[in-house]
């Protein structure tokens, strides 16, 4: 499962991406001070939520994962055959990582692979929840792997192209129609050193 992703965009670049698809973006908690980095479970990271009353998207920072049963973090959630009519968000990401067994059996650490869009922009479909112990937190939705991910992992994150963002955020797009494996050639992969 995806437990690390790459975020490189600054707030102005994110605002421009949403403006390009006619989604007004606000910063209700102020403009976050973001720097390019790899985002790890339980860290704060930017997400975009939808304010239905105002009809606007909001960029906020929230914790990645909430405590699940037994205390394990819920950082990924299967979307297969499920419908999430509310609490949707977009997770701003420029790439995500997956791990495989080491190519060199003498090596103890797994090989780490970075997946990036071949062209254009994507965001990861997510859910945001208010949890008493941590406040609002988000998780990434997963789908069966597409052809680019399948050689590396048995699941993939649910990637959405900009043309899908509004329907995902405002709830008008059905999950079973919107979320699915990425198509062949839509991702590039490189080994992280």
N, C-alpha and C positions, 0 to 999 in steps of 0.2 A: 504494500500500500504506500501511497505517496506520503512521506513524512518529512519532506524538505522541498521547498520550491524557491525560485529565483524571482526577485522583484527589483526592477531597475528604474522604473519611471518615477518622475517627480510629480507633485500635485498638478502643476500646470499642463504637463503632457497628458495626464489622465483626463483633465477637464477638456482638453482639445479633442481627445478621442471620443468622448461622449457628445461634444458639440457636433462632431462630424456625422453622428447618427441622430441628431436632433433630440438629444436627451439632456435637458438642463441639469447641471450638476452643482450642488451647493455644498458648503463646508459648515454644517451647523455647529460643530465643536471647534471651529477655527481650522486654519490650514495646517495640516500635520507637517512636522519636520522629518521628511523621509530621506533616507539615503539608500543607494543600491546595495542589496545584500541578499544572502540566503536566509529564508524565513524558516524557523524551526518550531516544532510543536510547543505550545504554551506561550509563544512570543506574541506581542502586539503587532498587527499588520493591517494595511488598508483594505477595506471592503467597501462596496457600494450597495446601499439599501435603497428601497423605494418608499417615499412618503406619499401614500395614496391620497391623503387629504389635500396636499399641495400639488400633486402630480409631478413631483420632482425627485430626482435621485440625489442621494446624500453620500458623500465620501466621509467615512469615519474610520478610526482605528479600533480594532477589537482583538481579543485574545483568540488564537487558533487552538481550539479544542476546549471541551468541557468535560468534567469528571463523569464517567459512566458508572454503571453498576460495578461494584468492587473497586472503584477508584481509578480504573484504567482510563486514559484520555480518549475521548471520542474525537478523532481528528479526521477520519474518513467515514462515509456512510454510503452503503449501497443504495442506488436509486432504481435498480431493476424492478419494473412493474409497479412502482410506487408513485403516488401522486402527492406532491407537496404544494398545496394551494396557497400557503402563506409562509412568512419567515424566510423568503428567498433572498439571496444576496449574490453578488458577483465578487469573486476574489481576484484582485489585480495581480497578475503574474506574467512574467516574461519567459518562463520555462519551469519545468518541474523535473525532479530527479526520481530515478528508480535504481534499485540495487540488484545485482546478481551474484552468484557464487564466484569467487575469484578465478580468473583464467589461469593463474599460476597456483597450483594446489599448495605450494609452500607458503603462500601469502595467507595471513589470517583475516585481513579485512576484505569485505566484499567489494566488487567493482561498482563504481558509481557512474550512472549515465544521465546526462542532461538532455532533455527533450525540449525543443523550441519550435515555434510555428515556422513552417517553410517560407511562408509569406503572410503578410498582414498581421493582424492582432487577434488575440483571443483572451478570454477571461475564464476562470474556472467557476462552474456553477456550485453554489454553496447554500447552506442554511445557517441562519443566525437564531440563537435562542437566548433567552434570559434565564440564567441559572443563579440561584441564590448565593452559592459559594464563590462565584467568579464574576457575576454581572453578565453582560452580554458577551457571547462567544460565538465563534463560527466553526463549521466543519466543511470539508470538501466532499462533494458527491462523486461517487465512482460509478463506472459503467464497465461492461466487458471491454477487453483491450481491442484497439484497432490494429491493423496489420503492422504499423510502425512500432507499437508498444509490445505486441504479443511475444516477440522473441526474448523480451526482457522481463515481462511480468504478466501475471494472470488477470490483472485489473488495470484500468486506466482512469484518470480523472475525467470528469465530464467537461469538455471544452466547448465554449460557445463563441461564435463569431460575432462581431459587432451588430450585424443585422438581426441577431437573435436576442440581444441584450434587453430591449424594451419588453418584449413578450415574457421573458423570464422574470424580470424585475416586477412588472405590474401584475403578474399571475395569469395573464391571458393565454399564455402558451402552455399546453398540456405537457407534463413531464415526459410521458411515454412517447410523445411526438418530437419533443425538443432534445432530449438527452439520449446520446448513443455513442458508439465507438467513433473515433476519428477516422477519416478516410485515408486510404493508402497515399503516401507521399505528402501528407499535410504536416508532418513533423520531421525535423532533422534530429539526429542523435549524435552525441559526441561523448567520449569518456572524460569524466572529470579527473584531473590529476591530483 
